Amino acid sequence: VSTILALGWALALAAVPTAPVTTVPDDAPVGPFVDPDTPRSELRRLDKLGREFELVMSDEFAVDGRKFGPDGNDPIWTATHNRDKTNLGLAYMRPEMATTERGFLKITTDRVRYRGTGYSSGQVMSWNKFCLTGGIVEIKFVLPGQPGLGALWPAIWMLGNLGRATFESSTEGFWPWSYDQCTRPVGPEAAFQFDQRISHCDAEPGFGMHPFQGRGSPEIDILETNTAEHFAKQLVNQSVYAPNATALAGSLQLAPRVPKWMRADEGELPDRHHPWYPGIVNGEEAAYNSNFFGLWNYDSVSSVTILPDDAYSTPHKVTFEYA
């Protein structure tokens, strides 16, 4: 039994201090991470606030049979050879499970035992090769599996470059910290032991880091999918979503967490007694992920939207903008 996650393109755009342009000259220079197969119409774009962004990275996956092994030959991506224990995964990540075919990055999961696991799968990451500090990220994808089938948990996500995703020794004390104060949390949150590895309190953090500057690796999940029953049980109970509908969750994971009283109970929505992160506005087709607000040591700020069933057979786009 095999399931396949397919990515048709990956684009990253960064802000540029220039006046908006309507066309890009054919001989306009592009950065070293821009795929020459990317249409020139994608070299400039405006975000939802009207700011102009310039393409700094793209991959069309147009060449079949690419290899992303840990030898580092690919300029952007590395396919890892490790087991992801951070999410209690059942699969071992193997480089040969990731390749390109007919304009897609194809990641396959098979029920093939390997090194004590029951499944073989793959993941690729741009860690230590390409970083983005703000802008627009867009991916075209086709989901693995079929509608109503849970447990596969395909994901497209970003992590601060101080930590290497799924390598726990590199993320300890960094994930998912986003904190630049020397004031330490109090109350129940103090149970986190303030184990931010490089904090604002450090006069000599080492590693070439600036003194008195908190550092961390917050996580941004652009796409995670599961059934609506898993991500939005409260809305399923209100008959807003069908239990087996495919829900896409987009999330921000960060630490330290806010006080416990600000969180709604699991399965409930924030209100004036549990304000959560005030100011969050969901779109017309999105809602809070009411099933998960984080754990005792971090927050998960997450919204869900329902995907059509053809997301398993037809490419769809997901776009993320941040500054």
N, C-alpha and C positions, 0 to 999 in steps of 0.2 A: 504494500500500500504506500503510495507516494502522494505528497501534497507539494505544491509549488507556489512560491511567492514570486511575482514578476514585477520588475521596475523598468519602465520604459524610458525615463530620463530623470536626471537630477540637475537642478539649476540652483545657483546661489548668486544673489546680487547684493552689492554693497552701495551705500550712498555716495554720490559724487556732487561736489559743489559747483555744478554747472547749470546753465539755463536749460530747460527741457528742450529736446529736439524731436522732430517728427520722423526723421529718417536718419539712418547711419550710413555714411559713405562705404562703398565696397572695399576701399583700401584702409578703413579705420583699423588701428592696431587693437589686438585683443590680448588678454593676459595669458600666462603660460598654462593655466588650468582650464582654459576654455576649449571645449571640443570643436575642432574645425567643421564638424558636421552640424553644429548648432545653427539654425537659421539666423541670419543677421538681424531679423526683426526682433530677436530676443536680447540683443545687446544692450538695450535701454528699456526701462519700464518705470512707470509711476506707481507708487503704493497708494493705499486707500486715502492717505492724507495729502496726496498730490506731490509728494517728494520724488525726485528722480533718483533711480538706482542704475548702476552699471554692472553688467554681468562679469563676475570674477571667477566662476567655476561652472562647468557644465559637463555632463557625460551622457551621450546619446546611446551608448552600448551598441554601436552599429557594427562592430567587428565581432563575428561569431567566435566562440571557443576561447575567450580570454581566461587567463588564470590569475587568481588573486592571492596566491599562497604567501606564507610568511617570509618568503625570500626577499620581499620588498621590491620586486620588479615593476609592479604597477605604480604609476606616479601618484595616484589618489587613494586607492583602496587597498586594504589588506584583509584577506580572509584568515581568521584565526584558527588555531588548532588547540582547543581547550574545552573544558566543560563549564557551562554557565551555572554555577551554584548559587548565584545571587538571587535568582528567581525560582529556585527549586526546579530547574529545568530537567527534563527527562532525556534530553538529547546531548550528544557530544558534537561540538562544532568542528567540522572538518573542511579544509580548504577545497577539496574536490567536489563539495556539494554546492559550490557557487561558481557559475560560469555565465556566459552570454550566448543568447540565441535569438535570431530574428529581431534584433533591435531591443532586446530586453535583457536585463540582469536577472538570471533565474536562480533562485535558491530553493533547493529540494530537501524535503524531509522524508526519510525512509524508515520503515521499521526494520532497521539493520543494527544488530548489537555491536557495540564498539566500546572497549575499555570500561566495561562494567555498566554501560547504559543500554537501554532498550531501543534507542533510536539514534540515527545519524542525521545531522542537519548542518546548516551553515550560517555564517554572518560575515558581513564585510563592514569595515570602519575606516574612517579617514584619519584616525588618531596619529598625531605627530607628522602628518603629511599636509593636511589642509585644515585651516581653522577659519572660522567666521565670527566676528565680534558683533554683528548686527546687520540686518537687511531683510532680504526676502529669500525664502527657500521654497522650492516647488518640486514635487515629485509626481510622476505618473505611475500608477500601480494597478495590478490585478491581484486580487486576494486569493490565497490558497483555500482548498476545501470547497465547501458548499454552504448555502444559507442554512442557518439553524444549527450548524455544527460548531460547538465550542471547543475549548481546550487547546487550539492551535496557537493562539496568541501571536499573530504576526505583528511586527512593530517596526516603525521608522522613528528614530529618536536622536537627540543631540545631548552631549555631555561636555561639561567644562574640561578643557584639555589637560588639566593637572591630574586627572584620573583616567585610566584606561578601562573602558567599559568591560564588565564581567571578569576583570582581574582584581580580585578583592584587596590584595595587598597594596595596590596603587590607589584605591578609592577610600581606604580607611582614614577617617579624619578629614577627608575632603568632600565626599558625597554626603548630602547634597547642600553643603554649606553655601549660604549667600549672606554674609554678615561681616560688617566692617566697624564694629564697636568693641571697646575694651570692657564695657559694662556687661557683666555676666548675667545670664537668665536667672530669675528667681522663681520661687514657688515650685509647682510640680515639674516645670520645664527644667529646673536645675538638675533633675535626675539624669539629664543627658551628659552630666559630668563635664560639660563645656570642652568636649574633645575635638574642637576645631584645630586641625593640625598646624595651620599657620594663621594666627589671629592678629587683631589690631593691637594686642598687648605685647607682641614680640618685637623687641628691639633688634634682635639679630636672628631672623628666621632662616638664614642660610639659603642655599640653592640659587643665589643670585636674586632673591626676592627683595622687594622694598621693605624697609622696616616700618612697623606700625601700620600695616595694611592687611586686613583680613582677606584670605583667599579661600576658594572652594571650588567645587564642581557641581553646581546645580544641574538638574536634568530637565530637559524639555522633550516631552513625548509628542511628536507631530501626529503620529497615527498608532493607535493600538486598537484592535478589534476583538469583540467577543459578542455574545448575545446580549440583547437589551435587558434580559433578566439579570445578567451579571452586573451591568454597568448602571442601570437606572431602574431598580426595582420599584421605587416609589412611583415612577411614572407608568410602569407596567401595571401596578395595582390600580392606578387611575384610568386604565385603558387608553392611555395616550400612545404607548408603544406596545406592539405585540411581543410576547415573551421571547420568541425565537428570531425576532428581527435582528439584523446585523447592526451593531452600534459601534461607531468610531469614537474613541475617546482621545482628546488632546489634553495634555496635563503639564503642569509645572510642579516639580518636586523641589522643596527647599527647606533649609534648616537655619536657625532653630525654629521650632513650631510656635505658633501663637498660643495664648492661654487656652486651656481646655474648654472653658465655658463658652468660647466663641464658636466652637464647633457644634454643628447640628448632630443629632443622633444618627447612627447609620440607617439609611433608608429614608431619612427625612430631609427637608430642604432648609437652608438658612432662613432665619427670620430675625425680628428685632431682639429676641432674647439670645439668639446665636448668630451674630452678624457675619461670622466668617471673615472674608476679605471684602470690606465694603467697597463699592464702586465697580464691581464686576458686572458686566452687561453681556448676556448671552444673545446671540442672534435669534431670528425668528424660528429657525429650524434646529436650535441647540438648547440644551438644558444642563443643569448641574449633574455631575456624576455623583448621585446621592448615596452610592454604595461604598465610597471610599474617600475619606478626608485626610488620610495619612495614618501614621502610627504614633507611638508615644514620643518619638524623637524627631519627627519631621512632618511637614504638611504636604498634601497633594491637592493642588488647585486644579480642578478638572471639569471639563464639559464634554457632553456627548451629543452626537447627531446620528440619525439613522441613515444607513446606506442602502441603495436599491440592490435587489438581488443580482442584477447584472454586473455588479462590481467583482463577481467571481469569474466573469468571462470577458468583460469589456474594460479597456483601460479607463480609469478615472484619475483626476488630478486633485492633489491636496496642496494648498499654499499656506505658508506660515510667514507672517511679517512681525519683525520686532526691531527695536532700536536700542 
